[in-house]
Amino acid sequence: MQTRRAVLASLAATALPFRATAAASDAIPLWPGSPPGGGGPEGDVRIGARGSATNIAQPSMRVFAPNRASGAAVLIAAGGGYRRIENGKEAEPAASWLAARGVTAFILNYRLPPEGWGAGPLAPLQDAQRALRLIRARADGFGVDPERVGVLGFSAGGHLLGLAAARSDFASYPPADAVDGRSARPGFAALIYPIVTLEPPYDDTSTRRVLIGRRPTPQLAADWSIQTHIRPGQPPMFLAQAQDDPISDPANTEILAQACGRAGVPVELRRLSSGGHGFGMGREGSPTRRWPDWYAAWLGKVAGLGPG
């Protein structure tokens, strides 16, 4: 009998079509062997009480296929300060919401730097770039148009996918196989209460401490901030954040919106009067319930979907 690892490796190596259902697929490994740099934990992914994931021994993605696929696709990264991945309250609800609207959704289980990976802070970005390339390489099997692949990130996942959008040409790892000949540039990017800057005075975050330490040089802080890499011609962005966010200072989205404006990158910034941090697809009875409707209208424009 094949081991689960062998079965997953087989899934990754074949471009099989997915059933027309919003149910999630099994995890698809991102890499043909060990990820770049090696290292990492052993054993199965650990799932917390609220669906958070840790012990990411094998970076992977899960596919939520819609009943009627539009051809558009979105790679989702939940937050958790790069110490865990909040799939249960962020990525899974978002994937179901997207699939219900004809968008094929991919949930990214990216490597967490504190779990002993040789690539250190580059590990999550390597996984995000590889996932975007893998989606395009298997586009026919997924029922996806490779020109209509975007990203949706929450909190630290917003930092990760914001970097992936702003630094898509950055070679974060040596090519592993033919998949790495594909583009890692997302066609559009939505970042929800993201960590954007790792520079003072807005750098008191787990993201900064995990990725670049407690006393980084100014150059290192700039290198790992999204706004310093915004250039003309980059993907359009949708940003949403509550004014009372206690984790990611609301200045984060303002800084990124201003950088996009200077570079001529289309950006839509939606401010919510309240809602705090970590509200996922919105909390009942809160202003945060409004952002998915705004996002749906924006997707209609950038991903070729109908309104709502």
N, C-alpha and C positions, 0 to 999 in steps of 0.2 A: 504493500500500500504506500502511495506517495505521502511524503510528509507535507504539512501545511506550507512550509517554505517552498518546497518544490512546486506545489500547485500554484502558489502566488507567482513564482518565477515564470511558470508556463503562461499564466494570464498576461504577464507583462510582455512576453515575447510574441504574442499573437494579436492581430488586430481583429478580434471577434466583434460582431455587432452586438449592441446591448438591447435588451428587451425594451419595448416602449412602455415603460412604467416609471413612476417617480420613486420607486424603492431603490435603496442604495446598492451598489455592487460590492463585492468583496474588495479588500484593499489591493491596490495594484502597486507593486514596488516601483520606485522611480529609477533605480540604478540596476545595471545588469549584474553587478557584483557588490563588493563593499563600496560605500560612498567615498568620494575623494577625501584622502587623509586618514581614513580608517578610524579605529577607536569606537567609542560609544558603549552603551549599556548592552545587556543581554536579556533574553526573555521576551515575554509578551508585553504589549502596550498595557499600561495601567490606567484604568478608567476610574475617576473619582466619583463622589456621590452625585455631583451635578453634571456629569458627563465630560469633565476635563481629562485630557490625556497627558500622560508623562511616560517616561521610559520608552522613548521612541527608538527602538533598536533597529528598525527598518523604516526609513522614510517612505511614504506612500501617498496615494490619493484614492479617494472613493468617488464613484460617479453616481449622480442622481440624474437619471434620464427621464425626460418629460414624455407624456403620452403622445403629444404632437410636437415634434422638434422643429424649432424655427431655424436651426443652423447656428444660432448664437451660442456661445459658451462662456462661462465665468469660473475662474479659479478663485476659491475662497480660502482665506487664512484667518482663523480666529486669533484673539489676543491671549494674554496671560503673562505678559512681562518677559517673554522668552524663557520662563521657568515651567510653564505648562501651556496647554492649548485648550481654550474654552470652547470645544466643539459643541457641547450640549446646549449651551445658552446662546451661541452666536452662529457657528458654521452650519449646524444641522437645520435650525429653523430657516436660515437664509437659503440653503440648498433646496429645501422643500418649496419655499416661496418662489424661487427662480424656476424650478421645474414646473410648477403650476402655471407659469407664464410662458412655457415653451423653450426655456433656456436650459441647456445641459450644464449642470453644476458639478464642479470637482472640489471636494474638500481636501485640503493639503495637510497632511501630518508631517510637519517639518522637524528637522533635528533641533534639539534644544542645547545650546552651547554648554550649560553647566553639567550636561550628562557625559562629558569626557570625550568629545569628538576631536579628532586630530586637526580638523579644519577650523576649530575654534569659532569665533564669531561669524566667519564666512559660511558656515555650514547651512544656516537657514536660507541665505540668498542662493547658494548653490542649488538647494532643493527647489526653490521657487522657479529659478531659471530652467532647471531640468524639467519640471512639471509642465511649464508652458511649451517647451520643445516637444515633450512627449505627447501632449494633447494634439499638437499640429502633426506630428509624425503618424499618429493613429486616428487622424480626423475622420477618415472614411468609416472606420469601425465604430467611432463614437457618434456618427451622424452630425458632424460639426464642420462648419465652414472655417478653414484655418485663418481666414482674413477677419473673422468676427469673434476673436477670443479676447476676453477682458479679465479684469481682476476685481475682487471685492475683499477689502481687509478691514479688520476691527482692531483698534488699540495697537498693541505691538504687532499684530498681523497687518495692520495698516502701515506701520513703519516698514515691515518686510516687503509688502507688495508695492508700497510707494517707492522704495529703493529699486525694486525690480522694474518699475515703469520708468524711473528717471535714469537708471544705469543699465539699461538693457544691452548695451554694447560692451559692458565691462566683462572681461573673461574671468569669472570667479573660480573656474576649474578647467583643467585640460580636458579635451574631448574624450568621452568614454566609448562612443560608438557612432553610427551614422545618425542617430537621433540628434546629436549635438551639432549637426549641420543646419538645423532648423533655427528660425528666429525665436528669440526669447522676449521680443517686444510685445507687450499687451496692446491691443487696439484701443482700449479705454480702461480707466481706473477709477474705482470708487473707494474712498477711504473714510471710515466712520469712526469718530472720536480717536483719530490716529495719534500716535507719537510721531512727530515730524522732526523736531530739532533736538539735538543732543548737546546744544550749546547753552551756556548760561544766558539768562537766569531761569530758563525753562527746562533744566536738565535733571531735576530731582525725581528720576524715574527708574524703575527696575530695568527698563530697556537700556538706559545709559550705563548702569552699573554692570549689567551682564555682558554687554557687548564691548565696552571700552574701559571699564574699571571706574574707580572712585576719583582718580585725579588724572584724567586724560589731558594730553596736550591740546592746545587750541586747534591745531591742524587735524588731529585725530577726531576731535568732536565735529569739526566741519565735514570731514570725509564721510562720517556716518550719519550726517543730517541729510534729509531729503532735499530741502530747498536749495542747497548749494549745488545740486546737480541738474536743476531744471534748465532746459535749453529749448530754443525754438524747434518745432516739429515733433515734440514729444506728445504722448497720448492725452486726449482730453480727460479732465478730472472732475469728479463729483465729490464734494466734501460735506460732511454733516457732523455737528457737534453741539452739545448743550453749553449754555453760558455758565452753568454752575458746575462744570466738570472738575472734580477734585484731584484727578489723576493726571490727565493730560490738560495742561493749561489751555484755555480757549485760544490763546495766542498762537498755538501750533497751527491750526487751520488757517488763521489769518496770515501768518508768515508764508505758508505754502501758496495761498491764493495770490498774495502779492508777488511772489516769485513767478508764478504762472503768468500773471498779468504783464510783468516786465518782459517775459520771453515770448509773449503772444500765444501762449498755450491756452486753449479754451478751458475755463474752469467755472463751475457752479458751486458756490458756497452757501449752505443752508444752516442758519443759526436757529437753535431751539432755546426757548426762554428758560427751560429747566429740564431736568432729566438725569443729571449726574453723568456717571460713566458706566459702561458695561450694560447698556440697555438693549443690545442686540437689535432685533427687528422692531423694537418699541414696547413700552410698558402700557398696559391698559389704563386709560384715564390720565395719561401723561402726554405732553406735547410731542414726545418721542414717537408716538404712533403715526405722526405725519410724514416722517422722512421716507418710508418705503414708497409712498405715492409719488413723491417728488423724484425719487430714484427711478421708479417705473417710467415716468415721463421722459426722464433723461435717457434711459436705456432705449426708449423708442426712437430717439434721435440718433444716438451714437452706434447702436447695434442693429438698427433696422427692424425694430419691433413695433407692433401697434401700441397705442396708448393704453396704460393700465396693465 
